[in-house]
Amino acid sequence: AAQVAAAKFATRFQTIAISLYADEAAKWKEALAGNEYELTLDTGKVVTSKLDDITNDPSVAAKADVIVLAVPSFAHGQYFEAFAPYMKKGCIVAVMPARSGGDILFASKLGEKAKDMVFMGFETLPWACRFTDWGKKATILGTKGNILAAVTPVDKFPVAFAAMQGLLGVFPAVQESPNNLGISLRNPGAVIHPGVMYGRWCPGKWDGNPVNEKPLFYQGVEEFSEGVLLGLTSEVQAIKKKMEELVPGLDLKDAVDLKQWYLDCYAGQMTDTSSLRACMNTNPGYRGLTHPCKDAEGGKFVPDLKYRYLAEDVPTGMCFNKGLGEILGVPMPMTEKVLAWAQTCISMKILVDGKMNGPDVVKTRAPQATGISTLPAFLAAAGISGCAASVPSPLAVKGPNFKVVFLRHGESVWNVANIF
């Protein structure tokens, strides 16, 4: 995705690509060898462009009016921290996708400097894409018709919208989401991936022995897994409801439940939308996609329980939901059950006695990772202003008041990782 972004935007703008991942920048620069990058659009047209530089030096952020971050969510903090000393006032930082709590992570890494920046969180990537010759050629397989994005601070949406729509072109059309909290709670990966993994491989469903074939992931969702997913998404909806009750005027319309998310994103493609399970089972885009597995003896398979569906989506998605729910006092029994199982799979200690106070919480997107334990502190960190006075006293606990570079990071993995 980052190679596509860099090549597409470089046709009209000064573009510097940066990767902090190992020696990837040097390898990309060597592969391109000063030549133009070739990008095949989903219209069939082929365009070429020349990048101004490919580097691993974060100081180039000082030149950027817009930074587009298209890297895995586990790397967001690394880039924010690296760029912080160099970013100039008013720089737009567009994160595709932002995942859960991206705005809060951004604010925590930049500190006071964050108030002078514009954070734009996107729900997803603009394109489905893949490279055809690493570092030299890529293909856009499809462009989304529209894409949700939210801006912090909210009043900077017009300037951020103008910049990003100008970069993207006519499609996808950038649609304004009222706030980044709605984008965070809408994150499907926080529910789908851990939920389906738990539904198939939890102790009550898997005996630990190798299986004869890789089970279908989305299209293999059955009654038990659907029940897990419904439990998880209903708990996120309870968080949404509680937030809107406690903070009058807060609009979380885009934080829809999982079935509605499918209807929003895949309308007209699914042949049966009567239930969440039917939406997943009959989605043609999921045809043939299997659970992540590793080879076992005798041509059999065992699940890869350290795959990104758990290793990434639990710390950067599910933990945000659980952490915010804990602050609000929202019961989350299904989330706790899945998280307790998942943290063992990924060798982390996050949840202890049902609370987000394990030693590895700091490695997650839970609000508690940045010292947030009250609603007023959360609202301040999320840039949700004008609401603190309405917070009921039991939740208004006194405490501290936490007040164009294009990136890549493991491109081939990232492309695959973002096709739902």
NORBEL-V314961 format. One record per residue. RES is the residue in three letters. SS is DSSP state (2 for helix, 1 for strand, 0 for the rest). PSI is psi in degrees with one decimal (none if undefined). Layout:
# NORBEL-V314961
res->(RES,RES)
ss->(SS,SS)
psi->(PSI,PSI)
This chain:
# NORBEL-V314961
res->(ALA,ALA,GLN,VAL,ALA,ALA,ALA,LYS,PHE,ALA,THR,ARG,PHE,GLN,THR,ILE,ALA,ILE,SER,LEU,TYR,ALA,ASP,GLU,ALA,ALA,LYS,TRP,LYS,GLU,ALA,LEU,ALA,GLY,ASN,GLU,TYR,GLU,LEU,THR,LEU,ASP,THR,GLY,LYS,VAL,VAL,THR,SER,LYS,LEU,ASP,ASP,ILE,THR,ASN,ASP,PRO,SER,VAL,ALA,ALA,LYS,ALA,ASP,VAL,ILE,VAL,LEU,ALA,VAL,PRO,SER,PHE,ALA,HIS,GLY,GLN,TYR,PHE,GLU,ALA,PHE,ALA,PRO,TYR,MET,LYS,LYS,GLY,CYS,ILE,VAL,ALA,VAL,MET,PRO,ALA,ARG,SER,GLY,GLY,ASP,ILE,LEU,PHE,ALA,SER,LYS,LEU,GLY,GLU,LYS,ALA,LYS,ASP,MET,VAL,PHE,MET,GLY,PHE,GLU,THR,LEU,PRO,TRP,ALA,CYS,ARG,PHE,THR,ASP,TRP,GLY,LYS,LYS,ALA,THR,ILE,LEU,GLY,THR,LYS,GLY,ASN,ILE,LEU,ALA,ALA,VAL,THR,PRO,VAL,ASP,LYS,PHE,PRO,VAL,ALA,PHE,ALA,ALA,MET,GLN,GLY,LEU,LEU,GLY,VAL,PHE,PRO,ALA,VAL,GLN,GLU,SER,PRO,ASN,ASN,LEU,GLY,ILE,SER,LEU,ARG,ASN,PRO,GLY,ALA,VAL,ILE,HIS,PRO,GLY,VAL,MET,TYR,GLY,ARG,TRP,CYS,PRO,GLY,LYS,TRP,ASP,GLY,ASN,PRO,VAL,ASN,GLU,LYS,PRO,LEU,PHE,TYR,GLN,GLY,VAL,GLU,GLU,PHE,SER,GLU,GLY,VAL,LEU,LEU,GLY,LEU,THR,SER,GLU,VAL,GLN,ALA,ILE,LYS,LYS,LYS,MET,GLU,GLU,LEU,VAL,PRO,GLY,LEU,ASP,LEU,LYS,ASP,ALA,VAL,ASP,LEU,LYS,GLN,TRP,TYR,LEU,ASP,CYS,TYR,ALA,GLY,GLN,MET,THR,ASP,THR,SER,SER,LEU,ARG,ALA,CYS,MET,ASN,THR,ASN,PRO,GLY,TYR,ARG,GLY,LEU,THR,HIS,PRO,CYS,LYS,ASP,ALA,GLU,GLY,GLY,LYS,PHE,VAL,PRO,ASP,LEU,LYS,TYR,ARG,TYR,LEU,ALA,GLU,ASP,VAL,PRO,THR,GLY,MET,CYS,PHE,ASN,LYS,GLY,LEU,GLY,GLU,ILE,LEU,GLY,VAL,PRO,MET,PRO,MET,THR,GLU,LYS,VAL,LEU,ALA,TRP,ALA,GLN,THR,CYS,ILE,SER,MET,LYS,ILE,LEU,VAL,ASP,GLY,LYS,MET,ASN,GLY,PRO,ASP,VAL,VAL,LYS,THR,ARG,ALA,PRO,GLN,ALA,THR,GLY,ILE,SER,THR,LEU,PRO,ALA,PHE,LEU,ALA,ALA,ALA,GLY,ILE,SER,GLY,CYS,ALA,ALA,SER,VAL,PRO,SER,PRO,LEU,ALA,VAL,LYS,GLY,PRO,ASN,PHE,LYS,VAL,VAL,PHE,LEU,ARG,HIS,GLY,GLU,SER,VAL,TRP,ASN,VAL,ALA,ASN,ILE,PHE)
ss->(0,2,2,2,2,2,2,2,2,0,0,0,0,0,0,1,1,1,0,0,0,0,0,2,2,2,2,2,2,2,2,2,0,0,0,0,1,1,1,1,0,0,0,0,0,1,1,1,1,0,0,0,1,1,1,0,0,2,2,2,2,2,2,0,0,1,1,1,1,0,0,0,2,2,2,2,2,2,2,2,2,2,2,0,0,0,0,0,0,0,0,1,1,1,1,1,0,0,0,0,0,2,2,2,2,2,2,2,2,2,2,2,2,2,2,2,0,1,1,1,1,1,0,0,0,0,1,1,1,1,1,1,1,0,0,0,1,1,1,1,1,1,1,0,0,1,1,1,1,1,1,1,0,2,2,2,2,2,2,2,2,2,2,2,2,2,2,2,0,0,0,0,1,1,1,1,0,0,0,2,2,2,2,2,2,2,0,0,2,2,2,2,2,2,2,2,2,2,2,2,2,0,0,0,0,0,0,0,0,0,1,0,0,0,0,1,0,0,0,0,0,0,2,2,2,2,2,2,2,2,2,2,2,2,2,2,2,2,2,2,2,2,2,2,2,2,0,0,0,0,0,0,0,0,0,0,0,2,2,2,2,2,2,2,2,2,0,0,0,0,0,0,0,0,0,2,2,2,2,2,2,0,0,2,2,2,0,0,0,1,0,0,1,1,1,0,2,2,2,0,1,1,1,0,0,0,0,2,2,2,2,0,2,2,2,2,2,2,2,2,2,2,2,2,2,2,2,2,0,0,0,0,2,2,2,2,2,2,2,2,2,2,2,2,2,0,0,0,0,0,0,1,0,0,1,0,0,0,0,0,2,2,2,0,0,0,2,2,2,2,0,0,0,0,2,2,2,2,2,2,2,0,0,0,0,0,0,2,2,2,0,0,0,0,0,0,0,0,0,0,0,0,0,0,1,1,1,0,0,0,2,2,2,2,2,2,2,0,0,0)
psi->(-38.8,-37.1,-40.4,-46.4,-48.4,-46.0,-41.6,-45.8,-27.7,-12.8,-22.3,-18.0,157.1,124.6,126.3,127.7,140.7,139.1,130.9,6.8,107.6,-130.5,29.0,-38.7,-45.0,-40.4,-40.2,-44.1,-40.5,-40.7,-40.0,-30.9,38.4,-0.4,173.6,149.0,139.2,123.3,121.8,118.6,165.8,-5.7,-9.1,-14.6,142.7,126.6,152.2,152.0,160.8,122.7,145.7,-29.1,157.8,121.7,168.2,15.6,109.3,-13.1,-15.1,-14.1,-23.2,-21.4,-10.0,131.9,-31.3,132.0,122.8,115.3,107.8,64.7,164.2,148.0,-27.3,-16.8,-6.1,-47.8,-38.9,-43.5,-43.3,-45.9,-40.0,-36.8,-22.5,-45.3,-18.0,-20.3,138.0,157.9,135.7,1.3,135.7,123.1,106.5,121.8,123.0,104.8,159.2,-24.5,-158.6,130.3,21.1,-37.1,-37.1,-39.8,-42.9,-47.3,-38.1,-34.5,-32.6,-17.5,-137.2,-26.6,-21.8,-31.3,-16.7,2.4,169.2,114.8,127.4,108.9,122.5,146.3,-35.6,-177.0,153.2,-24.1,158.5,126.2,168.0,153.7,147.4,-21.1,99.5,128.9,-9.4,-39.8,145.5,163.9,133.1,114.7,-30.1,147.1,130.6,147.0,-36.3,164.0,130.6,141.7,146.8,152.9,138.1,121.3,150.9,-36.3,-4.9,6.0,-44.1,-42.7,-37.9,-40.5,-46.5,-42.8,-47.9,-36.7,-34.8,-38.1,-41.7,-29.7,-161.0,-40.5,144.9,148.6,124.9,121.6,133.5,126.7,140.1,-31.5,162.3,-19.8,-38.5,-39.0,-41.3,-47.3,-16.1,-15.2,106.6,-30.2,-26.8,-19.9,-53.0,-55.4,-53.1,-36.2,-45.1,-37.5,-45.1,-42.9,-29.8,-32.6,6.0,159.7,-33.6,-11.5,-15.8,130.9,1.7,-6.6,151.0,150.5,157.8,-31.5,159.6,122.7,149.5,140.6,-74.0,-46.4,-2.6,4.7,125.4,-166.9,-46.0,-48.2,-38.8,-39.6,-38.9,-47.3,-42.1,-37.1,-44.8,-47.2,-31.2,-32.6,-35.1,-38.7,-32.1,-36.0,-46.5,-48.5,-43.2,-42.6,-43.7,-29.2,-41.7,-25.6,86.8,133.9,-10.1,123.9,109.2,38.4,-28.2,-8.4,68.9,163.7,169.6,-39.2,-41.8,-34.6,-42.3,-40.8,-35.9,-41.0,-26.6,26.4,132.8,-9.9,-33.4,139.7,-12.4,116.6,23.5,-19.6,169.3,-43.9,-42.0,-39.2,-42.9,-41.3,-29.8,15.1,113.8,-23.5,-15.0,1.3,122.5,-4.6,127.0,168.5,146.1,124.4,160.6,150.2,142.4,174.7,149.5,23.1,15.3,-176.8,150.8,152.8,145.5,92.6,4.2,11.4,162.4,-22.0,-29.5,-47.3,-27.7,-47.8,-21.0,-55.6,-38.2,-1.3,-70.7,-37.3,-32.3,-47.5,-48.4,-41.3,-43.4,-39.9,-38.3,-42.4,-38.6,-10.4,26.9,122.5,133.6,63.1,-39.3,-42.3,-42.8,-40.0,-47.7,-42.2,-40.6,-39.3,-45.9,-37.7,-29.9,-39.6,-38.1,14.0,47.9,154.5,97.5,-52.8,123.3,119.0,39.8,4.8,150.7,69.5,20.8,161.9,-21.0,5.3,-34.9,-15.7,7.2,178.8,9.2,141.1,-34.2,-22.4,-26.3,20.0,12.3,122.6,1.5,158.9,-45.1,-40.4,-38.9,-45.8,-40.2,-45.8,-33.2,-2.2,26.6,98.6,165.0,15.4,-19.4,-32.9,-22.0,-0.5,126.4,147.0,-34.7,-27.8,-14.4,58.6,136.5,138.3,-177.0,146.1,102.8,83.0,none,93.4,137.9,133.4,152.9,157.9,85.7,58.6,-49.9,-41.3,-40.7,-39.3,-51.0,-37.8,-16.9,14.6,108.0,none)
